[in-house]
Amino acid sequence: MAIADLKNVLKIFGGSDVSKDKQKDLFEEALLMTLARAANADVSIQNVEVEMIQGILKKHTGKDFSSADVRIAAREELYAEATLVKYLRGVEKGLSEGHCSEIVQALAEVFRSDATISALEVDFFNNVVNALNVTPAQIAGLTACLLYTSPSPRDPLR
């Protein structure tokens, strides 16, 4: 994905609504923006961080992102008009709960990838969680679903 393809980011910054058919693209863009900014939270982004983010992006989207995509998305100049938190608050309205949860889970992967988690990273994580309105249950990976059904009459364990 080329950084120039961040059309939905520009729409969000401009206040436009994103149609449902663009939700997947918006998720990919929001994920890229969040993870890239997270890596840059400690002032400089290292090659190992870029490679790790590329791997996480591939895992969550199935797409390849270049190191240039990650580095450009991390640049502060991109957030001159609106902060990442403001951007995510706007994006959250166009994403599913699952997408918001997945962004938070991927962010946790980034922060857990090295030996320490700094106070700046914790603060960044909390700001992203709040901006995306993700609940504690979603952070823990808990969603409402049917885990057990009553056995059928043919069930041998009955």
Buried (B, 14 or more C-beta within 10 A) or exposed (E): BEBEEBEBBEBBBEEEEBEEEBBEBBBBBBBBBBBBBBBBBEEEBEEEBBEBBBEBBEEBBEEEBEEEBBBBBBBEEBBEEBEBBBBBBBBBEBBEBEBBBBBBBBBBBBBEBEEEEEEEBEEBBEBBBEBBBBBEEBBEEEEEEEEEEEEEEEEEEE
